[in-house]
């Protein structure tokens, strides 16, 4: 870091200046006007905005979407082949340019994230973002960058796989058939809450990646070579069942064979079952505690990509497995436990309890020993 870069905030400003002045030494220096035109599109930015981001003394941190614009702009010299300069469309980028965009974006996000953490550590003001109501400040717990759901700068495609409801269940669902004028595709998913929660979170953490939702019967060849996130257990999701056979984890799952069956997870000869209360008069079954399983490891189809399982005996367990690392109140705490317990281990898993109170799924706290039922690898 140079003498003027006393904080990561200034390091980001310096990097932005270097991109503009030195990224393409074979070309004439890019002006702030060209950059403002390209980033603003139909509504060009003021050059004073660019200047404020590059200010060596008291810089302003650009919003995340502007940093994404920087990455797209400096990914290709074709950005400046027109007058005014412009940002290329997705389908215009070559594979090499896409790689360059991901590298630049990752470095810019790293610097911006470092600035926010350094500011919080010094007890300074939180970073600000623009919302529909104006500028708001983000406390550390509000930010969702990094962590387990960040798949790295080379993550081009992330596929969330959920099961499709069986036909006999869809028959009782409104708007679940394409012939219905008000057809809603999400009504055919088995784990709708988990899909909604995870899709938005993964897109926010990986803004440059393509994030897709696929049902088990709609996967295509390229999907298997992507980062795969599988939602739901072996009862409904055959992709989960087939991948578990390939991954061969130490944990086995017994499917629920009937409506009255609860199923169980088993490891080293010990069973872990959900807790279901049954009303003696009405026969009504109430789930009060589910058992959930979270697994992360290299994909058997593409070792440079990952497979993540969020699995429960019931849908509440699957939702709890998702919420463990997306819930604003618990994600940082649980991420800290994963980092401390598993470090840089490529593959790890947790089997844990998910409590249900008054019908609501309670986010599990992995730092509480009682919550955790089994961890792999066995030793830190």
JONORVEN-V300898 format. One record per pair of residues at least 4 apart in sequence whose C-alpha atoms are under 6 Angstrom apart, sorted by the first residue. I is the first residue (numbers start at 1). J is the second residue. If there is no record, write none. Layout:
I&J + I&J
This chain:
1&5 + 5&10 + 5&11 + 8&115 + 9&115 + 12&111 + 13&53 + 13&54 + 17&54 + 18&22 + 19&23 + 20&30 + 21&29 + 32&36 + 32&47 + 33&47 + 34&85 + 36&40 + 36&44 + 36&45 + 36&47 + 37&44 + 38&85 + 38&86 + 38&87 + 39&69 + 40&44 + 40&45 + 51&55 + 52&59 + 52&60 + 53&59 + 53&60 + 53&61 + 55&59 + 71&101 + 71&104 + 71&105 + 72&101 + 73&79 + 73&87 + 75&97 + 75&100 + 75&101 + 79&85 + 79&86 + 79&87 + 80&85 + 93&97 + 102&153 + 106&153 + 109&113 + 114&118 + 119&124 + 120&124 + 126&137 + 126&138 + 126&139 + 127&137 + 127&138 + 128&136 + 128&137 + 128&138 + 129&135 + 129&136 + 130&134 + 130&135 + 131&135 + 138&142 + 145&205 + 146&150 + 150&205 + 151&155 + 155&209 + 156&209 + 156&210 + 157&209 + 157&210 + 157&211 + 157&226 + 158&211 + 158&226 + 158&227 + 159&211 + 159&212 + 159&213 + 159&228 + 160&213 + 160&229 + 161&214 + 161&215 + 161&229 + 161&230 + 162&215 + 162&231 + 163&189 + 163&190 + 163&215 + 163&216 + 163&236 + 163&237 + 164&188 + 164&189 + 164&190 + 164&215 + 165&188 + 165&189 + 165&190 + 175&180 + 175&182 + 175&183 + 175&184 + 176&183 + 176&187 + 176&188 + 177&183 + 178&183 + 194&198 + 194&319 + 195&199 + 198&202 + 202&206 + 203&207 + 214&218 + 225&302 + 227&305 + 227&306 + 228&307 + 229&307 + 229&308 + 230&309 + 231&310 + 232&311 + 232&318 + 233&237 + 233&311 + 233&312 + 234&240 + 234&241 + 235&255 + 244&248 + 251&266 + 251&267 + 252&265 + 252&266 + 253&264 + 253&265 + 254&263 + 254&264 + 255&263 + 256&261 + 256&262 + 256&263 + 264&272 + 264&273 + 265&271 + 265&272 + 266&270 + 266&271 + 274&289 + 274&290 + 274&291 + 275&288 + 275&289 + 276&286 + 276&287 + 276&288 + 277&285 + 277&286 + 278&283 + 278&284 + 278&285 + 279&283 + 279&284 + 288&356 + 289&354 + 289&355 + 289&356 + 290&317 + 290&353 + 290&354 + 291&312 + 291&317 + 291&352 + 291&353 + 291&354 + 292&311 + 292&312 + 292&317 + 292&351 + 292&352 + 293&311 + 293&350 + 293&351 + 294&309 + 294&310 + 294&349 + 294&350 + 295&308 + 295&309 + 295&348 + 295&349 + 296&307 + 296&308 + 296&347 + 296&348 + 297&306 + 297&307 + 297&346 + 297&347 + 298&303 + 298&305 + 298&306 + 298&307 + 299&303 + 299&305 + 299&306 + 299&307 + 310&318 + 310&321 + 311&318 + 312&317 + 312&318 + 317&354 + 320&324 + 320&354 + 320&363 + 323&327 + 323&363 + 324&331 + 324&363 + 324&364 + 325&331 + 326&331 + 327&331 + 331&335 + 334&366 + 337&341 + 338&342 + 339&343 + 341&380 + 342&380 + 348&376 + 349&375 + 349&376 + 350&374 + 350&375 + 351&373 + 351&374 + 352&371 + 352&372 + 352&373 + 353&371 + 354&364 + 355&362 + 356&360 + 356&361 + 356&362
